[in-house]
Amino acid sequence: MRIGTAEVKYDTSMDTLAGKINFPNIIKLSKDAEKQYKMEWNSQVIFPYLGNADRVRVGTTEAKRGNIYDRNNVILAEEGVVSSVGFVPGKMSERASTKEEDIKKASELLGITVDKINSLLSASYVKTDTFVPITNVSKGNMELKEKLLAIPGIKITDTTARVYPYGEQMAHLIGYVQNITAEDLEANKDKGYTSNSVIGKTGLEKIYEDRLKGSNGSEIYITDSQGNRIDTLAKIDVKNGEDIKLTIDARIQKDVYEQFKEDKGCGIVINPKTGEILAICSTPSYDSNDFVLGISDAKWQGILNDQSKPLYNRYTATYAPGSSFKPIIAAIGLTTNKFTSDEDFGASRKIMAKR
């Protein structure tokens, strides 16, 4: 039996992913026969305008990563379309032995272990009609996709991912992005990353990460039992990443790469009047798209064990100048006061080069 009531006014303040929420509120207290006050609970205790049948929703809008362009607005890195390859369990072969053979075929074509595929197929969320993505492949790789579609249960859909139209020709310069790791999240706390984010790993993708990534939009709002929006509690608008324009000329870059691609070396083309870098590449190279799509263990080991070291960026190394170029180096040294005209380096002095 209620024998008395009281009201308590209070202010609520909370930090959320969509910003700070502040509001005043009131709770009602009732005194029972034992003279103990108890709170009269309802949904308004959480938020003043929240009905008992209403729901609090959280929405996130992913920021679009900025594109990278050459000097003529040719795209060097963008959000493009790739093919997501996966299995639909209910469409797979019914016989266990045939099903195992089908998974083995997919494993060989995709360069992913059988254990990895089985692990994905046995996830708790998987139902008979669930599309279980295994990996991504290039949208233009029609030969591979035709072989995959011959396997019962395989389904291929379009999805978005970072793509690099110039692949090997720009790999060391542009770099690549990958899914963020736990270590990346820890090192970049409070920068808006989530477990679903991608992050620049090498090259300009890494150097300009803060400008390219943008920031996600977030919203906390209330809906009624029918899903209709009633009120917005907090909102941060999405901010897409910044586009980056380089001095690089993709046509010149391609020409330089084609001339050097069979050799271990690097090529750089500079506008002598402005100092702008028009092309810069290291050879041999690798394809940035492989790292975005999901590089197979076999291909990764092949790159690591390649004696020509395709991952090694040769234009960031330090080399001793050749004899014909030494007068220019000397002139630079004198102009910048790194040494004087009276300084004696000695006839036997060695210049160590990092190779």
N, C-alpha and C positions, 0 to 999 in steps of 0.2 A: 504494500500500500504506500503510495506517495503522499507525503505530508508536507512537503515544501520544495521549492525550486530556487535555483540561482543561475545567473549567467556570468560567464567569464569571457571577457574580450581579450584577444591576443593578436599579434602580428606574426605572420609567417614569412620567412625568407629562405629560399633554397636555390642552390646553384644547379643548373641542368645543362645538358648538351646544347640546348637551344637558348641559353642565356639565363640570367637571374629572374626568378619569379618572386614577387612581393605582393601580399594582399592581407587585409585585416579580416578577422573571422570571429565568430562567437560560438561557444559551446554551452549547452544547457546541462545543468546538474540537478538531480532530484534526490531529496532526502527521504529515506525509507523509514520504517517503524523503528529500526534500531539506530536511527539518527546518523546513518552513514550516507554520504553523498556518492552518487553513481552517475557517470556520464550517459546522457541520452545519445546513443550512437546513430548516425545516419551518414550518408555520403557527403553531406555538406561540411562535415568535419574535415574532409580531405581538401575539397575546393568548394567555395561558397555556391557555385552554380552547377555542381555535379549532382544529378538525380540518381536515385538508387539503381535505375536501369541503364544509366549512361556509362560510357567507357572513356578512359583516358588513352589517347593514341599518341604514338611517337612516329614521326615520319622523317626520312632522311633523303635528301636529293644529292646524288653524287656529282661532284664537280668534274667538269670536262678538262682533261689535261691539255695544256697548250700545245699547239703544233710547232714544229721547227721547219723554217723555210730557208732556201738559199737566197742569194741576192736578187734573183729574178722571180721570186715568189713560187718557186718549185718546191713541192712538199718533200721533206726529208724524213719526217716522223709525224705520224698522225694517229688518231683513233680510227681504225678501219674495221673491216669485216673479215673474220676468219671462220673456219668450219669447226664446230664442236662435234667430236666423235664419241658416241657412247652406246650402251646397250639398253634395251627395254626388256627386262627379265621375262615378261609374259610372251614375248615374241621369239625367244630363243628356242633352240632345239629341245625337245622334251626328253630324249634319251640322254642319260648322264654322260655316256662315253662320247656321243656326238657333240654334246655341249662342251665337254672338255677340249675336244679337237678344235671347235670353233673359237674358243677363248685362246687357245694356243696360236691359231692363225692370226688372230687380232694382235696378240702379243708380238709376234714376229714382224708384222707389218708396221706396228706403231712404235716398236722398240721399248715396250713397257713389259715388265715381268708379269707372268701369270699370277703370282701371289698378289701383286698390286691390283690387278684387275679383279680378282676374287675378293680382295679386301673391300674394294669400292662397291661391289655388287652385294656384299653381305652387310652393308651399313644398316642401322636400325630404321632409317627413314624409308628404305627402299620397299616399294610394293610392286605387284606384277606389271602395272602400267606406268611405273616411274621411269623417266629417262635418266640414266646414270651416266653423266659425262666422264669420259676416260682421259681424253686429252684434246688439244686443238691442233689442227693442221692447216696449212695454207689453203685458202679458198680456191686458188688456181691449180692445185695439185689434183687434177681430174683422174689421172691414172691410179693414184693411190686410193682415191675415194671410190672408184669403180670396183677395185678389189675388195675394199672393206664392205661395200654394200652387198656383195655376194655372200656375206656371212649372215646367217639368220639371226635376227635380233639387233643387228647394228642399225643405228639411226644417226643421221648427220643433220645438224641444224646450224643456222648462222648465229654468230655471236660477235660482240665487239672486243677488240684487243688493240694494243699498240702495234702498228706495222711500220716497217722501214722499207720503202720502195727501192732504195739503192743497196740494200743488203750489205754484201762484202765491201763494196766500194766506199762506204761511209762508216763501217763498223767501229773502228778505233776512234773516230771523231765524234760520232753521234752517241755511241754506246747503246745501252738497252735498259729497260725496266724489268722488274720481276715482282712477284708477290712479296709483300713485306714479311719479314721474319720477326720472331720474338725479340731478337737482339736489336733489330732496327726500331721496333716499337719502344724498347727501353731507352735507346739512344736518342729518340725523337719524341719524348714525352711532351704533352701539351702543345703539339703542333697539328692536332686534328686528324692524325692517322688512326685507322681502325685495322682490325685483323683482315679486312677485305681490301685494303689499299694496295696499290703498287708503288714502287719507289725506284728512282734512278740508281742504277748500280755502277755504271761506268760512263766515261765520256761526258758529253754535254748534258745528257740526261741526268747525270749526278751533279755536275757543276751548277746547273741552273734549276735544280730540283725545287727550291723554294719558289721560284717564279713560275715554273711549269705546272706545279701540282694543283694550285687553286685551293679553295676551302669548301667543304661540303655545307649544304644548307640543312637546317634542322628545324623541326616544328613539333610542339606539344599542343594537342588540341583535344576537345571533348566532342564525342558523337553520341547521338541517342541510340536507342535499341535497333533502329533501322539503318544505322550507319550514317545518318545525316549529321553534318558538322553543326555544332551549337556555338562553340566559343573557342578562340585561340588563346592559349595561356602564354606561350612564348614562341618566338620565331627568329631565326637567323637566315637571311637570304643566301642562296648559293653564290659563290664567287668562282667563276671558271678560271683556269690557269691562263697565264700570259703567253701569247705567241712570241717566239724568238726568231729573229731574222739575222742570218749570218752574212758575212762577206764572201762566203764560198760560192763558186759557180759550179753547179752540178755537172755541166757539160765538160768543163776543164777537169774536174775531179775524176770523171769517168775515163777521160783520155789518159790521165796520169796513172790511174790504177791499171788500165789495160797494158800500159808499157812496162809496169813494174811487177805485175801480179805473179810472175813465175820466179821472181828473185826475192832474196832476203834483203830488204832495204826500205827506204822511204822516199817519198817525193813531195816537194813543196813548191808551189807557184805563188809568187808575191808580186803585187803591183808596185814597181819601183818608185812610182811617183807619190803614192799614198801610203804604202806600207801594208795595204790590205792583203790578207791571205785569201787567195782565190781557190787554192786546192791544197790539201794536206792529207796524205794517206800513208799507211804502213802496210808492207806486204811481207809474207803472205797474210791473209786476213781470215775472218770468220763471218758468218751471217748472223747479224743481230736478231733476226726473226726467230732463229732456232731457240734462243733463250726465252723469248716471250711465249712461243707456242708450247714449250716444254721439251727440252732436249733429252734424248734417250741416253741411258747409261753407256751404251756402246759408242754413240757418237761423242759423248763427253770424254770418254776414255781415249778415243781416237784423237781428239783435239789435244788433250793433255800429253799424250805420248808422241805427238808429231814432232820430229826433230827440228822442223823449221819454225816451231813456236808461233803459231798463228795468233795467239792471244797477246803476244809481246808487242807493245807499242814502241816501235823503233824511233819515231820522231821525237819522243820524250827523252831519249838517251843522250849521253854526252860523248862527243867524238873529238879526237884531236884533229885540228884543221890540216888539210893537205898543203903541200908546199906552195902551190900557186895561190892559195887563199891566205897564207900567213901575213902578207903585207896588209891585207884588209883588216885582219884581226889586230895587227900591230897598230894600225891607224885608229881603230876603235878604242884600244887600250889607252893610247896617248890622249885621245880626245876626252875620254871619261876619267882620266887621271888614275887609272888602275895601276899604271907603272910609268916610269919616266924614260926619257931617251938615253939617259946615262946608266940605266939599270942593266946588269950583266946576268943573263940566265945561265951562262956556261955552255960550253960546246957539248957536254954529255948529259945535259938535263933532259929528263924524260917526262913526257906529258901522258898521264894515265887516262885511258878512255874507258868508260863504262859501256860494255857491249851487251 
